[in-house]
């Protein structure tokens, strides 16, 4: 609508002012939110699941020392609501076979070093050694100083699948004695082997583990015509077989009153490792090592207090979780909180920490992004205003000036309809003031061109000061 002067009336202000522009806030915060969701997704994919409530351990024959140890593990884990299923077995060889079988559903087991021949099977790691398994050899007859002297005799070397048999075969082979030769290698173990030795059915008995406990060895040591084999080459065996440890047995170790043995003797012993599948949950790894420390950490004739469990690995690599535990113990959460609460908090931290790392710095950028979004709706019109102002600085026709005015009207209509946060109202009114300034300049230019008498604003020759007069018509022309 035009006024009586021919100019358009002031345009109606329809701008809306709000406390906050939710659309701009959403656009500013959107990328941050997507980054946060991506961080949560990655954390959830990498997070350890909750530890299972049930574990299965393969131990040894019922009533054996490791079967009894597994029963103690069971009671200790029950304090943290973990059920430990204990399976009996023939010994380390069967335990290893179960652990390597993915369908056996066995999680952990006792395996004597030296049983795993060749490289360690994939997928198995050690939680540490838990005890020595000394090899005790009792025999009839004159003193024997080397194992090769047992060639051609009757030897009880342990049942099939036992660690005793595996170790005996390895040591005898190093001395030139192998199955199928003149030496009879009988599958007797434990009390059966000891009784056969006492009765004279065998010439020597190889005993380890439960069969080589001090009470049993003391009994055999007191038996007439039965001698205890002294590993005079113990150091050589320990160097030849890396999984063996040289053990010094002091006088009176079996019987202090009778001073048995009456002289120090040497023995060799592999260690028993607590072997687990590499999928074992870290929290359960800590619980098992704690149980091993409580069960196997006491002093006895074979070891000092606190010597076991220890990160001594021969056939299997120490797991990362076990290495971390031996170095620094339980994590802070598991030290101060109950097991299951600590497990939940531990998994929540895996989600919370990435969010803090990603979102806290990102949230500091949101106000700047929000301000840029709002101001950009104002600043983008300045480019159009500059274009209009440049357009009217040259020689323009009435149609061009009208086109510039229409463009300016369009800009003003758009600006007047903006939705702006109150915090940026001052910049809104500054923009409107600048639009008015450009309109005023454009109007002055139009008025000046109108006063000049020419649509394009240029003066005629008659109006130009100092212009020469036109020549008068010639007579001829008059006639």
Secondary structure by P-SEA (a helix, b strand, c coil): cccccccccbbbbcbbbccccaaaaaaaaaaaaaaaaaaaaaaaaacccccccbbbbbbcccccaaaaaaaaaaaaaaaacbbbbbbbcccaaaaaaaaaccccccccccccccccccccccccccccccccbbbbbbbcccccccccccccccccccccccaaaaaaaaaaaaaccccccccccccccaaaaaaaaaaccccbbbbccccccaaaaaaaaacccbbbbbccaaaaaaaacccbbbbbbccccccccccccccbbbbbbbbbbbcccccccaaaaaaaaaaaaaaccccccccccccccccccccccccaaaaaaaccccccccccccaaaaaaaaaaaaaaaaaaaccaaaaaaaaaaaaaaaaaacccaaaaaaaaaaaacccccaaaaaaaaaaaaaaaaaaaaccccccaaaaaaaaaaaaaaaaaaaaaaaaaaaaaccccccccccccccccccccccccccc
